[in-house]
């Protein structure tokens, strides 16, 4: 399995597709299928049967998954899309993700 640059709770921007230009927080990552679910992006309508949490049933809007290649992390400093690098922190000795654009550490 390939190492992914995007993780849960990252702020990302959509590069292509119907939701191009929208920003959102990553809710879930699916590494086996290379997809992610992003808050407020790629909304679809589903017909739901009545159940305990939705006793009325009806049409429900929810987020559908989007391919990770169409997402890019937002730079914490400038707010624009950036590539992600990985380096070892000299003080702690742990691996950290950083923005290639500004050099700022990502979360």
VENQUI-V859916 format. One record per backbone hydrogen bond with DSSP energy under -0.5 kcal/mol. NH is the residue of the N-H (numbers start at 1). CO is the residue of the C=O. Records with the same first field share a line. If there is no record, write none. Layout:
BEGIN
NH->CO  CO
END
This chain:
BEGIN
9->26
10->7
12->10  24
13->72
14->22
15->70
16->70
20->17
21->14
22->19
24->12
26->10
27->37
28->37
30->35
31->29
33->30
34->30
35->30
36->66
37->28
38->36
39->25
41->38
44->62
46->60
48->46  58
51->54
57->54
58->48
60->46
62->44
64->42
66->36
68->34
70->67
71->68
72->13
73->82
74->11
75->80
79->75
82->73
85->98
87->96
89->94
93->89
96->87
98->85
99->104
100->83
103->99
106->97
107->105
END
